[in-house]
Amino acid sequence: MAKEWFKSFFNNDYWLTYNFVDSKEKTNREARFIEKALKLNKNNKILDLCCGYGRHSIQLRKKGYNLFGYDLSPDLLKKAKIESGKQNANFYLVRGDARNLSFQNRKFDKAFNFKTSFGYFKDSKEDYKLLEEVSRVLKPGGLLLLDTKNKNYVTKHLVPFEKIEINNVGVENRQRLDSKTGCIITERKMVFLDGRKKRYIVRNRFYTPKRLQKMLENAGFVVKTIYGSYAGEKFNTSSPRMIVIAKKVKR
């Protein structure tokens, strides 16, 4: 079993072969969804948890919001710093593990964990630590947007094999469901123009709405609504995504 796979996966190779899908128009649409779903205002302190290269925070910062980006990858944080500087949209960037946030209690009004950055750890107990930490750093009444894929949808739409070329990099993906853990396992091979070869194993754990709601409740949240897409459609079993809006209980 691959352990802590994400510590080496989210590097410059990842950026080179994934950023192409994140067009400016797509990022703007997603940022508007975050803004509306979390009812952001300019006085909020907002945590972008697992911010990657900061594309959503940059757009929200340009609108005047107060963002704090948090991520484990030094490569992606460096790109976030460079790009935010280019766009005159600098925001706070902090490196660390989402299971142990380096912020004081009740610091933030809102938080979002976007684009399936939940379910990376070795078991559900470790995933739960992330929820506990977000609850700790949110103020009572604060809102969390947790965006992941719909388990029912993703298991029905597995792509066993695909071979593509991205930015002159040959990429092969093999995907399977691990029946023991319920994780989607992706074996990703890359061949670069200079002859370099890389292989990564990616593990994503997905939850049913009922299971995730219980985890959130145990961490001190109450689920307010669940969306099935970034268009704000209500969640159903056929929805591609499961986007949970949860409120921290006042305690």
N, C-alpha and C positions, 0 to 999 in steps of 0.2 A: 504493500500500500504506500502510495506517495504521501509523504508527510510535509506539511508546510510548503506545498508546491508553489504557492503564490509569492513566496519570498524571492524566487528567482525568475518567475514568469513575466512579471510586469516590469519589463526593461525596455531598452531601445528597440529590440526586435519586435516586441509586442506593439509598440507605438507605430513602427514602420508598416506592420501588416494589419493594423486595426483602424488607424485614424482616418483612413480613406472613406469609411462609411459614415463618418460624422461630419456631414456638410454643415455649412453655416446656417442654412435654412432649417435643417433638422434640429440643430442645437438651439436655435432661437425658439422653435416650437416647444421643445422640451423645457426650456427655461421659463417660457410663459406658463406652461402647465404647472411647474413647481411654484411659481409666483402665485398663481390663482388657488391651487389646491392647499397651500399652506397659509394663504391670506397674509402674505408678507407685508410689512410696513417698514419704513425707513429707520425706525427706532429699534428694530429687532437686531439681536445678535444671532447670526445664522451659521450653523455648522454644516459644512459639506463633508460628510464622512465617507472616506475612500474616494477622494476627489479626483484621483488620477491626474491628468494633465490640465484639469481645471476649466474645461470648456463651459460648463454651466455656471460656475461661480464668476467667470469672466463676464459673461453676458449679464448676470444679475448685478455684478459690481458696477457695470456701465450704467445701470439704472439707479445707482445710488445706494444699494443695499450694503450692509455690513457683513462681510463673509469671512469665515475661518475655514480654510481647507486643511484636511487631515488625511495623510496617506502614508503607507509604509515604503513605497518605492522612491528611492532617491532620483532615479532617472526621470520618472514622470513628474515629480515635484520640480525638478530643474526645468523641464519643459513648461510647466505651469507658470513658473516665475518669469521665464523668458517671454512667453506669449502674453501674459498679463501686462508686462512692461511695454511690449510693443503696442498694445491696445489702450495704454494709459488706464488700466483697470487693475492696479495692484491690490492684492488682498493678503491677509495673513495666511502663511503656509507653515504647517507643523508636520514633522515626520514622527510616526509612531504606530503602534499596534492598536487596532480598534478595540481590543479586549482590555486595554489599559490606557484610557485616554488621559493625556497630560493636561487636564483642565480642572479647575475647582468645581465644587458642587454648585448646581443651579446657575451656571454661567450663561446658558443659551435660552433664547425664546423659541427657536425653531431649529429643526435638524432634518436633513435628507440624506438618504443612502440610495443612490440612483444606479440604474443599469446593472442589476444582478451582481452586486458586490456583497451579498449576504449568502451564507451557506458554503463558505470556503474552508471552514475549519474541520478538524478530524472527526468531530461528532457534534451532536445537537447541543451538548452541554457547553461546548466552546462557542457555538453560535449564540447561545443564550447569554453568555458573558457580554457579548457586544450589546445586546438589548439592555442588560443591566447597566452598562456603562453609559449608554445614551440617556437612560432614565435618570441616572445620577447627575449628569451635567445639564439636563434640561430643568428649567424652572417649573414649578407646579402650574399646570394648565398649558404647558408648552406642547407644541405639535411636532410629530415625527412623520415624515413621508418615507416609507420603506418600499422600494421598487424591486420586484423580482419576477421571474417567469412563472406562469401558471403551470404547476406540476402536471396536471392532466393534459394540458396542451403540449408541453415539451416532450413528454413521454410518447405521445402519439405522433409526433413529427420529428423523431430522431432521423438524422442523416448518417447512415452507417459509414459512408465514404464520400469524400469530395476531394477533387484535385483542382487547384486554382493557381493563378499567378497574380501576385499583388506587389506593386512597386518593384518589379523585377526580381521578386522572391518567389520561388516555387513552394507552394504550401499543400500539404496533404493532411486532411483531418479524418480520423476514424472515431466514431462515436458509439457508445454502448451504454446500456443501463446495468448497473451493478445491483442485482436483486437482493443481495445481503444488506447493503447500506442504503439503497434507494438513490444513490448518487448517479449522475450522468458523468461518465468518464470519457474524456476526449484526449486522444493521442494526436499530438500536433508535430509534424515534421516540416522543417524548413531547409531549403537549399538556396544559398546566396550566390550571386554572380561571381564572387571571388573563390567559390568552391567550399566555403564553410557550410557545415551542416549542424542543425540544432534539433533536439527532440525534447518535447515537454509533455507532461501528463497533467491534465487539468481535471479537477474534481469539483462538481457543483451539486450541492444538496438542495432539493426543492421541497417545499412544505405545502400541505393542504391548507386551505383557509382556516379550517377549524383548529388545526395544530398550531399554526402561527398565531392565531388569535389567543390561544391559551398561553403560549409563551410570552406574548406581549402583556397579557393580564398579570401573569406572575411577576413580570418585571416592573409593574406599576403603571401600566397603560390601560386605557379603554379604547377599543377600536371604534372610530366614528363612521368611516365609510371605506369601501374597497372599490377601486376602479379597475377596469379591464384593459384600458389603453390610455395613451397620452392624449386622446381626444376627449377624455372624461366620461367615456361610456361605462355603464355599470358592469361590474364583474359578473361573469357566468362561467360555466364549466368549459366553454369553448373559447374564452378570452385568451389572447396570447400572453398577457401579462397579469400580474396580481400586484396592484399598487395600493398599499394600505396607508390610510391616514389614521394615526393613533394619538390620543391626547394623554399626557401624563396626569395621573390622578393627583389631586391636591393632598399631599401628605408630607 
